[in-house]
Amino acid sequence: MQTVTLEVQDSFVPNLLSYLKQFKNEVKVCNDKNLEHDPYFYERQKELIQIREDIKKDPSRLISFDEFELKYAN
């Protein structure tokens, strides 16, 4: 099974759904709520997962602004 994402003009959606009905045994039409709210959801998700992994691998740690000022103030 494969998942395919289509970008369709709003006015064409009813026609497309009507056409796909003839393939109801082969095609499952799903609405992805994530993509409805954010068309780049999965790209952003992938990027955030990579950032998180990079943070986990890096031995450095975040410090507070006060600690930063004490350490690096001129």
WOMO-V719434 format. One record per backbone hydrogen bond with DSSP energy under -1.0 kcal/mol. CO is the residue of the C=O (numbers start at 1). NH is the residue of the N-H. If there is no record, write none. Layout:
[[CO:NH] [CO:NH]]
This chain:
[[9:12] [12:16] [13:17] [14:18] [15:19] [16:20] [17:21] [19:22] [20:23] [21:24] [23:26] [23:27] [32:36] [33:37] [34:38] [38:41] [40:44] [41:45] [42:46] [43:47] [44:48] [45:49] [46:50] [47:51] [48:52] [49:53] [50:54] [51:55] [52:56] [53:57] [54:58] [64:68] [65:69] [66:70] [67:71] [68:72] [69:73]]
